[in-house]
Every structure is written in structure tokens, then in C-alpha cells.
């Protein structure tokens, strides 16, 4: 479904039984989270800065651990997202030859947020961005796009929904503070 000409949403990404298994993996602590980092303009490496971003991350690639569960979900989401690139390209009438190269599971606890930012930069040259909304049983944590001419586009939070949009400067977005509960989402980028 089209939210904006180039911000698309797709519902029921995982079949209900798969969705329940993924949630069980999260609830059973199958994924070990660490504080998420950000690129700063004057720094070649990522750094921890809780004034810009306060969330935890589990990278599905470059794990350094032998986790069949993590490998399964990494491959599952990579296949889903890469297939959705084709659908996105067809709907938007754009030619996109990008492939997903980074996937992370994010955990926003109470007080967690990510200030306004874009996903493309010199240190992270991305083409498309993805957010898969895992759950909707929390308060706050709104995903809001800050579009040109002062337009704020608040995304309806619904579990098992995928959003795709261009990573470029035209689509700055932020995640407002979580006020109650825990928000989980899977984020990915295609180059």
C-alpha cells in the first residue's frame, strides 16, 4: 500500500505461525542486544552517542557466533526484503538493482529513541531503507517522516508490517521516545 509515492507499506510479511515463532525467539532471549551506534560526520567509525540514538541492536550478519536461529532469520528476512525490492521497483516505476546487505533487530526500551536522520551518507551509501514492525504493544515510539514543506508523516504502528523508502535526504525520519513497553523492529538497508 502506498503511504507516499515512495514510502510503501506491506502487511502480514510473515505467515502467522512464522510470526509467532519469531516473537518466541525474541521473548526467549535468543538474540543478544548491545547498545546501537551511529556514524558521526567527523568520525570514520561508528560510535555510541545516547543523545542521538538510544536503542539496542542485534546484527543478523557478521555475528561472530554460531547461532542457527540467527542465521535462519537473517536469511529469511534477506529473502523477503530482496523480493520486496522487486515489488517496490514495479509499484514506483523505478529501476532498482540494489540488494540488502545489512539487517539488524532493534530493541527500544522505555526512554529509547532515534533523533531525525537520513539513512544514506558518505560512510553508509544506501539506496533503500526497510523497517519491519514486529510488535505494537507499546506506547510512544512513533515513526515519523519529516517531509519537505514541513509535512510530518506519522506511520501507523501495526505488527508484522514492512515499510520501504529511499534512503536519501528527501526522507528524514525519527523514532519518538518509548513511553511504555518495549518496541522491536527489524531494520535493513540495500546498496
Secondary structure, DSSP 4 states (H G I P E B T S, - for coil): -EEETTEEEEE--S-HHHHHHHHHHHHTT-S--EE--EE-TT-SSEE--TTTEE-EEEESSS--S--HHHHHHHHHHHHHHHHHHHHHHHHHT------EEEEEEEEE-TT-EEEEE-S--SSS--SEEEEEE----SEE--EEEE-GGG-EEEPPP-TTEEEEEE-SGGGEEEEPPEEES-EEEEEEEE-
